[in-house]
Amino acid sequence: MSGSFEVEVDDGKNSKSFFLNNPQEGLYIPNYLWAAEKKFSSGAICLVLASDFYEESDYIRDYDKFIILKNDGK
């Protein structure tokens, strides 16, 4: 929406960073990927759209737990 920031996306084996600085562009992050937003410019505003209502229990907040769950699923 405003300013710039970086999003690092990780599938448990590979990671890639995306630099977002254009309010006309977005980044789609599918399920089962770890994403971390960082390096926000001063006054940056990030808009997040989701496909469902927020439920805290739907989210994994610990990266090590994420890796264990990713590896158990394969």
VENZI-V83007 format. One record per residue. N is the residue number from 0. RES is the residue in one letter. OMEGA is omega as a letter, one per 30 degrees, with the letter a starting at -180 (none if undefined). D_CENTER is the distance of its C-alpha to the mean C-alpha in Angstrom with 2 decimals. Layout:
n=N res=RES omega=OMEGA d_center=D_CENTER
n=N res=RES omega=OMEGA d_center=D_CENTER
//
This chain:
n=0 res=M omega=a d_center=16.02
n=1 res=S omega=l d_center=17.50
n=2 res=G omega=a d_center=17.32
n=3 res=S omega=l d_center=14.73
n=4 res=F omega=a d_center=11.68
n=5 res=E omega=l d_center=9.67
n=6 res=V omega=l d_center=6.13
n=7 res=E omega=a d_center=6.61
n=8 res=V omega=a d_center=5.85
n=9 res=D omega=l d_center=8.49
n=10 res=D omega=a d_center=10.79
n=11 res=G omega=l d_center=13.07
n=12 res=K omega=a d_center=15.44
n=13 res=N omega=l d_center=13.94
n=14 res=S omega=l d_center=11.22
n=15 res=K omega=l d_center=10.86
n=16 res=S omega=l d_center=10.03
n=17 res=F omega=l d_center=10.12
n=18 res=F omega=a d_center=12.19
n=19 res=L omega=l d_center=12.19
n=20 res=N omega=l d_center=15.63
n=21 res=N omega=a d_center=17.14
n=22 res=P omega=l d_center=17.03
n=23 res=Q omega=l d_center=18.25
n=24 res=E omega=l d_center=15.27
n=25 res=G omega=l d_center=11.84
n=26 res=L omega=l d_center=9.00
n=27 res=Y omega=l d_center=8.97
n=28 res=I omega=a d_center=6.45
n=29 res=P omega=l d_center=9.16
n=30 res=N omega=l d_center=9.89
n=31 res=Y omega=l d_center=10.21
n=32 res=L omega=l d_center=7.38
n=33 res=W omega=l d_center=5.89
n=34 res=A omega=l d_center=2.65
n=35 res=A omega=l d_center=4.72
n=36 res=E omega=a d_center=6.23
n=37 res=K omega=l d_center=9.88
n=38 res=K omega=l d_center=13.27
n=39 res=F omega=l d_center=13.72
n=40 res=S omega=l d_center=17.14
n=41 res=S omega=l d_center=19.75
n=42 res=G omega=a d_center=19.50
n=43 res=A omega=l d_center=16.14
n=44 res=I omega=a d_center=14.95
n=45 res=C omega=l d_center=11.51
n=46 res=L omega=l d_center=11.96
n=47 res=V omega=l d_center=9.72
n=48 res=L omega=a d_center=11.65
n=49 res=A omega=a d_center=11.75
n=50 res=S omega=a d_center=14.40
n=51 res=D omega=l d_center=15.94
n=52 res=F omega=l d_center=16.86
n=53 res=Y omega=l d_center=14.78
n=54 res=E omega=a d_center=16.03
n=55 res=E omega=a d_center=15.14
n=56 res=S omega=l d_center=16.54
n=57 res=D omega=a d_center=14.01
n=58 res=Y omega=l d_center=11.30
n=59 res=I omega=a d_center=11.61
n=60 res=R omega=a d_center=11.53
n=61 res=D omega=a d_center=13.31
n=62 res=Y omega=l d_center=12.21
n=63 res=D omega=l d_center=15.85
n=64 res=K omega=l d_center=16.00
n=65 res=F omega=a d_center=13.05
n=66 res=I omega=l d_center=15.12
n=67 res=I omega=l d_center=18.23
n=68 res=L omega=l d_center=17.05
n=69 res=K omega=a d_center=15.84
n=70 res=N omega=l d_center=19.24
n=71 res=D omega=a d_center=21.23
n=72 res=G omega=a d_center=20.07
n=73 res=K omega=none d_center=21.52
//
